[in-house]
Amino acid sequence: MLESTPYFWEEEVKEVKKIINGKLYDRGKAKVVATSDNWDHEYGVSRTLYKTPEGLFFVYYQMRFEGKKEMLEAISKELAKKLYKSLPVHEMDYEEAFGELPEVDIDTILKRNE
């Protein structure tokens, strides 16, 4: 089973709506969960994690290199959690985004208290 399904566009699109595996992913109706808030200078990519009203997650990529300009990728909730932790700007807190509190890493907590 594929974890994600990418779709590419050759030109800029302001409102992206795409049906992937029978499910609608619409940037206009989805809420921003987290974002890179800047361009990754090594790869020229900006990433934004979205959540649909139905609770589905997708990543919207904007690229600054020739060829592909944008990409929408439907992702699983588990992959969305990992991406959320790696993105620096959170528009939603973890509980709002995923309906649960984040798992606590006891080793990280102990290191902070040393």
N, C-alpha and C positions, 0 to 999 in steps of 0.2 A: 504494500500500500504506500502510495506517495505521501510524504509529509506536507508537501506544498506543490502548487502548480503555478509557474510564472507566466505572465502575459506581457508582451512588449509592445511599445508604440514607437513609431518613427518620428513623431512630431509632438510638440507640446499639446497637452489636453488639459483644460481647466477643470472640468468635472469628469471624473472617471467613474463609469459604471460598467461593471463586467459581471457576467454570470459565469461562475466556475463550479463545476460539478453540481449544477442545478441550484446554486445559492447565489444571491445577489450581493455584490460588494460595491458599495456606492460611497465615494468620498464625501459627497454632499450630505448624506444622512448619517454617516458614521462619525464617532467622536474620536478626537486625537487622545491617545493614551500616553504616548511618550515620543520624543523626537531626538535626533542627533543635534538639532538646532544649528548646525554648521556643516560645512562640506568636509568630508574626509579627504584631505589634500593628497594622500597617496593614491587613492582610487577615484577621486572626484565624484563621490556619491553622498547624497543626503538621504537619511532613512526616517520614516515616520510610521509609528505603530498605531493602527486604528482598531476600534471595536464597533461592530455594527449594532443596531438596535436589537438584533436577535442574539447577540452575544458571541458572534464570530469575530475572528481576528484576521487582519491582513496588514502587510507592510507595503508602503508606497515608497518607491525609490525614485529619486531624480538624479540623473547622471550628467556630468559635464564633459563627456568624451564623445567623439564622433560616432555616429551610428545610433545606438539606442539612447533615448532621452529619458524615458520613464518606464517603470515596471511596477506592476501590482502583483503581489504574491500572497495567496491565501495560506495561512499557517495555523497549526494546532494551538490549543490553549497552552500546552506545555512549552512549545517553542516560543510563544508570545511572552511567557513568564521569563524565560532566559533572555530574550531580547530586551524586555523591559529593564532588567537589571543592568544590561550593558549600555543602555541609552542614558545620556546625562540629564535630560530635561523631562520631568514627569508632569504631565498635565492632569493626571488622575493619580490618586494614591493607590497603592497596591490592592487594598481591600475593595475599593470601588471598581477597579479594573477587572479583578478576578473573583470577587465574591468571597474571599477568604484572606486570612492574614498570611504573610509570607512565612516560609519555614525559617526557623531560627537556627543559625549555625553557631553552636556553642563554642567552638574553637575561636571564631572571630570575636565573640563577646569576651572570652577569657583574655585574649590578646589585648583588647581595648582596655581592660581593667588592670593590666600589668604595670 
